[in-house]
Amino acid sequence: MAVNVPVSVSLRGINKQYPGGKNKANNNIDLDLYKSDILCIAGENGAGKTTLMKILCGLITPDSGDIYINGKIEKIASPLHAQKTGIGMVHQHFSLFPDYTVAENIVMGAEPRKWGFFLDVKKAKETADKIIGENGFKINGSQKIKELSLGQMQQAEICRILNRNAEILIFDEPTSILTDSETEALFKTIKNLAYNGKSIIVITHKIHEIKSICSRVVIMRKGSIIGSFNTAETDENEIANLIMGGNSSAGSVKTDEETIVENETAIEFKNVTVLRRMQKHPLLDNVSFMVRKGEALGFTGVGGNGLGVIEAVFGGFLRPSDGKINFKDKDITSFDNHALREEGLAFVPADRIGIGSSGDASMEENIIINKRNDFFNRIFLDKKAARNYFNVKAKEYSIENADGRERCGILSGGNLQKLILAREIDYLKDYIVFSEPSWGLDIASSRLIREEIKKIKNRAAIVLISTDIDEIIDLSDRIIVMYKGRAAAEIINTKDSTIREQVGRYMQGIKCL
């Protein structure tokens, strides 16, 4: 970066250690962000990236160090203070209000008023639609957030930050659940923002994105910055090696020796339709398929075409309005989440925080929840047994720097996902549902999770729901592409060079059955 370019953000000597943490989450961090800069902060899960950004956004307070915004020292004590200094962050886990519309969420905190008291709904809708249109997003200001897919929710979150006129924008894993076309549109938006003088930080684990979108990359490991580079002067292999410390191992993966005696059907959907009252078009439209033990069935599609609904039906959070669901010839159509769990559903949801875990409970309490009766001595929890169990699983799944007695909410996204994975795989009986399993994870964590999914296929039926085409192709034996709530195509995954193109065409509705 040129010497005369103004510095938007300077961090000096930033330190942060969480109570119970074995190491500092941030260790004496010095960092500069320039005007019109697109800076990537990269590193494995738990490297300290998100902690550093939460400090900049006023969500947590550093133990020591100084923050300068446009050359002025700031004690950023709250998100509101950060917003007033021109900082906005699109978090990996959304902070939207599900019962409000997209437009209401976008203008929240800067609502246009009618007569000084009432929300000007028309103006809010116009403001939202303008931002949505400028960025090429596929959402509507009148939709409620709870009706959106994860990808669409992320778009609404981005629009809300843009509406607040932030000069310093932080994107935490912004493309984790976006399709290729949505990612391309987002990159155009980010580049235009930087061109117009915004200063941007991108946190991503996708190496090719670092090269394609960022001008500089800062690499963190174990809470410290280990290097800073111009992306034009380095390559993807060098970045990957620095992130992983020269170690390409994803962690220990055991070999499962069990084999399937009989290729029996585990789960079957028969003409399943989900249609809410007053809706003209169903969320799921006459969807039929079966999943057998020993195979992985993948579902993919562009956000808003039924993937979130498929997950909700599998999880027992949404019941079909028509059709039938069988589990080993037993009708489970009307079962809720509790009943499905009792029946043996293993479930790794896309929402790790809201559904997959309890942030206020301890890590030990989270990991034993499926088998809590095994850890109770009459009416009292056997804390020693629970602690030993957690420690075994933490080692097996490479959950780093984790004290099982601490709140689950302090875990990084990757370590939280590994905890959920360890819990659900240990609970696995006949079938397991994964939704966006490697969303927002670093290279090593993604590899570990994919290898674990491949390993358990020998003894279970696997349902994989993901907007990541590469993940679907890597892990699935068959692929169902969802389009407008329907199964547009079912493809046998030969993993040849044409599969990705076929899937992509069906996702866009170019070819449909």
LUMROLO-849494 format. One record per residue (C-alpha): residue in one letter; y, x, z. Coordinates in Angstrom, 1 decimal, padded with zeros to 4 digits. Example, Ala and Ser with C-alpha at 12.3 -4.5 7.8 and 13.67 -1.06 7.14 Angstrom:
! residues 2
residuo;y;x;z
A;-004.5;012.3;007.8
S;-001.1;013.7;007.1
//
This chain:
! residues 513
residuo;y;x;z
M;000.0;000.0;000.0
A;003.4;001.3;-000.9
V;005.5;002.8;001.9
N;008.5;000.5;001.3
V;006.4;-002.7;001.4
P;007.4;-004.7;004.5
V;004.9;-005.0;007.3
S;004.1;-008.6;008.3
V;001.7;-007.8;011.2
S;001.1;-004.7;013.3
L;-001.5;-004.6;016.0
R;-001.4;-001.7;018.4
G;-004.0;-000.8;021.0
I;-005.6;-004.2;021.2
N;-008.4;-004.4;023.7
K;-010.6;-007.3;024.8
Q;-013.8;-007.5;026.9
Y;-015.4;-010.9;027.7
P;-016.7;-011.5;031.2
G;-020.4;-010.4;031.3
G;-020.1;-008.6;028.0
K;-021.8;-005.3;027.8
N;-019.3;-003.8;025.3
K;-015.6;-004.4;024.4
A;-015.2;-007.1;021.8
N;-012.1;-005.2;020.6
N;-011.7;-001.5;021.4
N;-008.2;000.0;020.9
I;-007.5;-001.7;017.6
D;-004.6;-000.6;015.4
L;-004.1;-002.6;012.2
D;-001.3;-003.3;009.7
L;-000.9;-006.2;007.3
Y;001.7;-006.0;004.6
K;003.7;-008.7;002.7
S;001.8;-009.9;-000.4
D;-001.3;-008.1;001.0
I;-004.9;-009.5;000.7
L;-006.7;-007.6;003.5
C;-010.4;-008.1;004.2
I;-011.8;-007.5;007.6
A;-015.5;-006.9;007.3
G;-018.4;-006.1;009.7
E;-021.6;-007.5;011.0
N;-021.6;-010.6;013.2
G;-020.4;-009.5;016.7
A;-018.4;-006.6;015.3
G;-015.2;-008.1;016.8
K;-013.5;-009.6;013.7
T;-013.2;-013.2;014.9
T;-012.1;-012.1;018.4
L;-009.3;-010.0;016.8
M;-008.2;-013.0;014.7
K;-008.3;-015.4;017.7
I;-006.0;-013.0;019.5
L;-003.6;-013.0;016.6
C;-003.7;-016.8;016.5
G;-003.1;-017.3;020.2
L;-006.6;-018.7;021.0
I;-007.4;-015.9;023.4
T;-005.3;-013.3;025.2
P;-006.0;-009.5;024.8
D;-006.5;-007.4;027.9
S;-004.0;-005.0;026.6
G;-002.1;-004.0;023.4
D;000.9;-005.2;021.4
I;001.4;-007.6;018.5
Y;004.4;-007.2;016.1
I;005.3;-010.0;013.6
N;007.8;-008.8;011.0
G;008.7;-005.9;013.3
K;009.4;-008.0;016.4
I;007.0;-007.8;019.4
E;005.4;-011.1;020.2
K;003.4;-012.3;023.1
I;001.3;-015.0;021.3
A;000.2;-017.2;024.2
S;-001.0;-020.2;022.3
P;-001.9;-021.5;018.8
L;001.4;-023.4;018.8
H;003.3;-020.1;019.4
A;001.3;-018.5;016.6
Q;002.2;-021.4;014.3
K;005.9;-021.0;015.1
T;005.7;-017.3;014.2
G;004.2;-018.3;010.8
I;000.5;-017.7;011.4
G;-002.2;-020.1;010.2
M;-006.0;-019.7;010.4
V;-008.7;-021.6;008.6
H;-011.6;-021.3;011.0
Q;-015.2;-021.0;010.1
H;-015.9;-024.0;012.3
F;-013.5;-026.8;011.6
S;-010.9;-028.4;013.9
L;-010.6;-031.7;012.1
F;-010.5;-035.2;013.5
P;-013.5;-037.1;012.0
D;-012.2;-040.6;012.4
Y;-008.8;-039.8;010.7
T;-008.2;-039.7;007.0
V;-007.8;-036.5;005.0
A;-004.1;-037.1;004.7
E;-003.6;-037.7;008.4
N;-005.4;-034.5;009.2
I;-003.4;-032.5;006.7
V;000.0;-033.6;008.0
M;-001.1;-033.6;011.7
G;001.5;-031.7;013.8
A;004.1;-032.2;011.0
E;003.8;-035.9;010.4
P;006.4;-037.7;008.2
R;007.9;-040.5;010.3
K;009.2;-043.9;009.4
W;012.1;-045.2;011.5
G;011.6;-042.1;013.7
F;008.5;-043.5;015.4
F;005.7;-044.5;013.0
L;003.6;-042.4;010.7
D;004.8;-042.8;007.1
V;001.4;-043.3;005.6
K;002.6;-043.4;002.0
K;004.5;-040.1;002.4
A;001.6;-038.5;004.2
K;-000.7;-039.5;001.4
E;001.7;-038.1;-001.2
T;002.1;-034.8;000.7
A;-001.7;-034.5;001.0
D;-002.4;-035.4;-002.6
K;000.2;-032.9;-003.8
I;-001.4;-030.0;-001.9
I;-004.9;-031.1;-002.9
G;-003.9;-031.2;-006.5
E;-002.2;-027.9;-006.5
N;-005.3;-026.2;-005.3
G;-007.8;-028.1;-007.4
F;-009.8;-029.5;-004.5
K;-012.2;-032.4;-004.9
I;-011.1;-034.6;-002.0
N;-009.0;-037.7;-001.6
G;-006.3;-038.2;000.9
S;-007.6;-041.7;001.8
Q;-011.1;-040.6;002.7
K;-012.1;-040.2;006.4
I;-013.1;-036.7;007.4
K;-016.5;-038.0;008.7
E;-017.3;-039.2;005.2
L;-016.9;-035.6;003.7
S;-019.4;-032.9;003.1
L;-018.9;-029.5;004.9
G;-017.4;-028.1;001.7
Q;-014.9;-030.9;001.5
M;-014.0;-030.6;005.2
Q;-013.2;-026.9;004.6
Q;-010.9;-027.9;001.8
A;-009.1;-030.3;004.1
E;-008.7;-027.6;006.7
I;-007.2;-025.2;004.2
C;-004.8;-027.9;003.0
R;-003.6;-028.5;006.6
I;-002.7;-024.8;007.1
L;-000.9;-024.7;003.7
N;001.1;-027.8;004.7
R;002.5;-025.9;007.8
N;004.2;-023.3;005.6
A;002.4;-020.4;007.2
E;003.5;-017.0;005.9
I;000.5;-015.2;007.4
L;-002.8;-016.9;006.5
I;-006.2;-016.0;007.9
F;-009.3;-017.2;006.1
D;-012.5;-017.0;008.2
E;-015.5;-017.1;005.8
P;-013.6;-019.4;003.4
T;-016.3;-019.5;000.7
S;-019.4;-019.8;002.9
I;-020.2;-023.4;001.8
L;-018.3;-023.5;-001.5
T;-019.8;-023.7;-005.0
D;-019.0;-021.1;-007.6
S;-016.3;-023.3;-009.2
E;-014.8;-024.2;-005.8
T;-014.8;-020.5;-004.9
E;-013.1;-019.6;-008.1
A;-010.4;-022.2;-007.5
L;-009.9;-020.9;-003.9
F;-009.5;-017.3;-005.1
K;-006.9;-018.4;-007.6
T;-005.1;-020.2;-004.7
I;-005.3;-017.1;-002.5
K;-004.0;-014.8;-005.2
N;-001.1;-017.2;-006.0
L;-000.2;-017.3;-002.3
A;-000.1;-013.5;-002.1
Y;001.9;-013.3;-005.4
N;004.5;-015.6;-003.8
G;004.9;-013.4;-000.8
K;002.3;-014.6;001.7
S;000.3;-012.1;003.8
I;-003.4;-012.9;003.8
I;-006.4;-011.8;005.9
V;-009.9;-012.7;004.6
I;-013.0;-012.4;006.8
T;-016.1;-012.4;004.6
H;-019.6;-011.0;004.6
K;-019.9;-011.3;000.8
I;-019.5;-007.8;-000.6
H;-018.7;-008.9;-004.1
E;-015.9;-011.1;-002.8
I;-014.3;-008.1;-001.1
K;-014.1;-006.3;-004.4
S;-012.9;-009.4;-006.4
I;-010.2;-010.8;-004.1
C;-009.0;-008.2;-001.6
S;-006.7;-005.2;-002.2
R;-007.8;-003.5;001.0
V;-010.8;-003.6;003.4
V;-010.9;-002.7;007.1
I;-014.5;-002.3;008.4
M;-015.3;-003.0;012.1
R;-018.4;-002.0;014.0
K;-019.1;-002.7;017.7
G;-015.5;-003.7;018.4
S;-013.9;-000.7;016.7
I;-012.3;000.0;013.3
I;-014.4;002.7;011.6
G;-012.6;002.8;008.3
S;-009.9;001.4;006.0
F;-010.0;001.6;002.2
N;-008.3;000.4;-001.0
T;-011.0;-001.7;-002.6
A;-010.3;-000.2;-006.0
E;-011.3;003.2;-004.6
T;-014.7;002.2;-003.2
D;-017.8;000.4;-004.4
E;-020.1;-002.3;-003.0
N;-022.8;000.0;-001.9
E;-020.4;002.1;000.2
I;-018.9;-000.9;001.8
A;-022.4;-002.3;002.6
N;-023.5;001.0;004.1
L;-020.4;001.2;006.3
I;-020.8;-002.3;007.5
M;-024.5;-001.8;008.4
G;-024.1;001.7;009.8
G;-026.2;003.1;007.0
N;-029.2;001.0;008.2
S;-030.4;-001.5;005.7
S;-033.0;-003.0;008.1
A;-032.3;-006.6;009.0
G;-034.2;-006.5;012.3
S;-037.8;-006.9;013.3
V;-039.8;-009.5;011.3
K;-043.3;-010.2;012.5
T;-046.1;-011.1;010.1
D;-047.6;-014.5;010.5
E;-051.3;-014.4;009.9
E;-051.8;-018.2;010.0
T;-052.9;-019.9;006.8
I;-053.0;-023.5;005.7
V;-056.4;-025.1;005.7
E;-055.3;-028.1;003.8
N;-052.2;-028.6;001.6
E;-051.3;-031.9;003.4
T;-048.1;-033.9;003.0
A;-045.8;-033.6;006.0
I;-042.8;-035.6;005.1
E;-042.3;-038.2;002.4
F;-039.2;-040.2;001.4
K;-039.9;-043.4;-000.6
N;-036.9;-044.9;-002.4
V;-034.5;-044.1;000.4
T;-031.1;-045.6;000.1
V;-028.1;-045.3;002.4
L;-025.4;-047.8;001.8
R;-022.7;-048.6;004.4
R;-021.0;-051.9;004.7
M;-018.1;-052.5;002.3
Q;-019.2;-049.6;000.1
K;-019.8;-050.1;-003.6
H;-021.8;-047.0;-004.2
P;-024.6;-045.7;-001.9
L;-024.4;-042.4;-000.2
L;-028.0;-041.9;-001.1
D;-029.4;-043.8;-004.1
N;-033.1;-044.5;-004.3
V;-034.2;-040.9;-003.4
S;-037.9;-040.1;-003.4
F;-039.8;-036.9;-002.7
M;-042.5;-035.3;-000.6
V;-042.8;-032.0;001.2
R;-046.2;-030.4;001.8
K;-047.3;-027.8;004.4
G;-047.1;-024.4;002.9
E;-044.1;-025.1;000.6
A;-040.3;-025.0;000.8
L;-038.3;-027.8;-000.8
G;-034.7;-027.0;-001.5
F;-031.8;-029.4;-001.9
T;-028.6;-028.3;-003.4
G;-025.5;-029.7;-005.1
V;-021.7;-029.7;-005.0
G;-020.2;-030.9;-001.8
G;-019.9;-034.7;-001.5
N;-023.0;-035.5;-003.6
G;-025.4;-036.3;-000.8
L;-026.4;-033.0;000.9
G;-024.8;-034.0;004.2
V;-026.3;-037.4;004.1
I;-029.8;-035.9;003.5
E;-029.3;-033.7;006.5
A;-028.1;-036.7;008.7
V;-031.1;-038.8;007.7
F;-033.6;-036.0;008.4
G;-032.0;-035.4;011.7
G;-032.1;-039.1;012.7
F;-028.3;-039.4;012.9
L;-028.2;-041.9;009.9
R;-030.7;-044.5;009.2
P;-031.6;-045.7;005.6
S;-030.5;-049.1;004.6
D;-033.5;-049.4;002.3
G;-036.7;-047.4;001.6
K;-039.2;-045.7;003.9
I;-039.8;-042.3;005.5
N;-043.3;-041.2;006.4
F;-044.4;-038.4;008.7
K;-048.1;-037.7;008.1
D;-048.6;-041.3;007.1
K;-046.6;-042.6;010.1
D;-043.5;-044.7;009.5
I;-040.5;-042.9;011.1
T;-037.8;-044.7;009.1
S;-036.1;-046.2;012.2
F;-036.5;-043.1;014.5
D;-033.3;-041.7;016.0
N;-032.8;-038.0;016.7
H;-034.5;-038.1;020.1
A;-037.6;-039.9;018.8
L;-037.8;-037.4;015.9
R;-037.6;-034.5;018.3
E;-040.4;-036.0;020.4
E;-042.4;-036.4;017.2
G;-042.0;-032.6;016.5
L;-038.9;-032.2;014.3
A;-037.6;-028.7;014.3
F;-034.0;-028.7;013.1
V;-031.4;-026.0;012.3
P;-028.2;-028.0;011.5
A;-025.2;-026.9;009.6
D;-022.9;-027.7;012.5
R;-024.1;-025.0;015.0
I;-021.5;-025.8;017.6
G;-021.3;-029.6;017.6
I;-024.9;-030.4;017.0
G;-027.0;-027.1;017.2
S;-025.8;-026.0;020.7
S;-023.9;-026.7;023.8
G;-021.1;-024.2;024.2
D;-020.5;-024.9;027.9
A;-024.2;-024.4;028.8
S;-025.7;-021.0;029.2
M;-027.6;-019.2;026.5
E;-030.7;-019.5;028.6
E;-030.2;-023.3;028.9
N;-029.7;-023.6;025.2
I;-032.8;-021.7;024.2
I;-035.2;-023.7;026.5
I;-033.9;-027.2;025.7
N;-036.8;-028.1;023.5
K;-039.4;-027.0;026.1
R;-037.4;-027.5;029.3
N;-040.4;-029.0;031.1
D;-042.2;-025.7;030.8
F;-039.5;-024.1;032.9
F;-039.2;-026.6;035.8
N;-041.1;-026.1;039.0
R;-041.3;-029.8;040.1
I;-037.5;-030.5;040.2
F;-036.1;-027.0;040.1
L;-035.5;-024.7;037.1
D;-037.5;-021.5;037.2
K;-034.5;-019.3;036.4
K;-036.5;-016.1;036.3
A;-038.9;-017.5;033.7
A;-036.0;-018.9;031.6
R;-034.3;-015.5;031.8
N;-037.4;-013.6;030.8
Y;-038.0;-016.0;027.9
F;-034.4;-015.6;026.7
N;-034.6;-011.8;026.9
V;-037.8;-011.8;024.8
K;-036.3;-014.0;022.1
A;-033.0;-012.1;022.1
K;-034.9;-008.9;021.4
E;-037.1;-010.5;018.8
Y;-034.2;-012.0;016.9
S;-031.7;-009.2;017.4
I;-029.2;-011.4;019.4
E;-026.9;-008.6;020.4
N;-024.9;-007.9;023.6
A;-026.1;-011.2;025.0
D;-026.3;-012.0;028.7
G;-028.4;-015.2;028.9
R;-026.4;-016.4;032.0
E;-023.1;-016.5;030.0
R;-021.8;-019.5;028.1
C;-023.3;-020.0;024.7
G;-019.8;-020.6;023.4
I;-018.9;-016.9;023.6
L;-021.5;-015.9;021.0
S;-020.4;-014.9;017.5
G;-021.5;-017.2;014.6
G;-024.4;-015.0;013.6
N;-025.8;-014.5;017.1
L;-025.5;-018.3;017.8
Q;-027.4;-019.0;014.6
K;-030.1;-016.5;015.6
L;-030.4;-018.2;019.0
I;-030.8;-021.6;017.4
L;-033.3;-020.2;014.9
A;-035.4;-018.6;017.7
R;-035.4;-021.9;019.6
E;-036.4;-024.1;016.7
I;-039.0;-021.8;015.2
D;-040.7;-021.5;018.6
Y;-040.7;-025.3;018.8
L;-042.0;-025.7;015.2
K;-045.1;-027.8;014.7
D;-045.4;-029.4;011.3
Y;-042.0;-029.3;009.5
I;-038.5;-027.8;009.9
V;-035.2;-028.6;008.4
F;-032.6;-025.9;007.7
S;-029.1;-026.9;006.7
E;-026.8;-024.0;005.4
P;-028.9;-021.5;007.4
S;-027.0;-018.3;006.4
W;-023.5;-019.9;006.2
G;-021.0;-017.2;007.3
L;-023.6;-014.6;008.3
D;-023.4;-010.9;007.7
I;-025.9;-009.1;005.5
A;-028.4;-008.2;008.2
S;-028.4;-011.6;009.9
S;-028.8;-013.4;006.5
R;-031.7;-011.2;005.6
L;-033.4;-011.7;009.0
I;-033.1;-015.5;008.7
R;-034.4;-015.6;005.1
E;-037.3;-013.4;006.1
E;-038.1;-015.7;009.0
I;-038.0;-018.7;006.8
K;-040.4;-017.1;004.3
K;-042.7;-016.1;007.1
I;-043.2;-019.5;008.6
K;-043.9;-021.2;005.3
N;-047.6;-020.3;005.7
R;-047.9;-022.8;008.6
A;-045.3;-025.5;008.0
A;-043.4;-027.7;005.5
I;-039.8;-026.4;005.0
V;-036.8;-028.4;004.0
L;-033.8;-026.3;003.0
I;-030.4;-027.8;002.4
S;-027.8;-025.4;001.0
T;-024.8;-025.2;-001.3
D;-025.7;-021.5;-001.9
I;-027.6;-021.5;-005.1
D;-028.8;-017.9;-004.6
E;-030.2;-018.9;-001.2
I;-032.0;-021.9;-002.7
I;-033.5;-019.9;-005.5
D;-034.7;-017.2;-003.2
L;-036.4;-019.5;-000.7
S;-037.5;-022.6;-002.5
D;-040.7;-023.5;-004.4
R;-039.1;-026.6;-005.7
I;-035.5;-027.5;-006.1
I;-033.9;-031.0;-006.0
V;-030.3;-031.1;-007.3
M;-028.2;-033.9;-005.8
Y;-025.5;-035.5;-007.9
K;-023.5;-038.6;-006.8
G;-026.1;-039.4;-004.2
R;-029.1;-039.3;-006.6
A;-031.8;-036.7;-007.2
A;-030.5;-035.6;-010.6
A;-033.4;-033.2;-011.2
E;-036.4;-031.7;-009.6
I;-037.1;-028.2;-010.8
I;-040.1;-026.0;-010.2
N;-038.7;-022.7;-009.2
T;-040.1;-020.0;-011.5
K;-037.3;-017.7;-010.4
D;-036.7;-016.5;-013.9
S;-033.3;-015.9;-015.4
T;-032.8;-019.5;-016.6
I;-033.1;-021.2;-013.1
R;-029.6;-020.5;-011.9
E;-028.1;-021.9;-015.1
Q;-030.3;-025.0;-015.0
V;-029.4;-025.7;-011.3
G;-025.7;-025.2;-012.1
R;-025.7;-027.6;-015.0
Y;-027.3;-030.4;-013.0
M;-024.9;-029.7;-010.1
Q;-022.0;-030.4;-012.4
G;-023.7;-033.5;-013.8
I;-024.0;-032.0;-017.3
K;-027.7;-033.0;-017.5
C;-029.2;-035.8;-015.5
L;-032.5;-037.6;-015.5
//
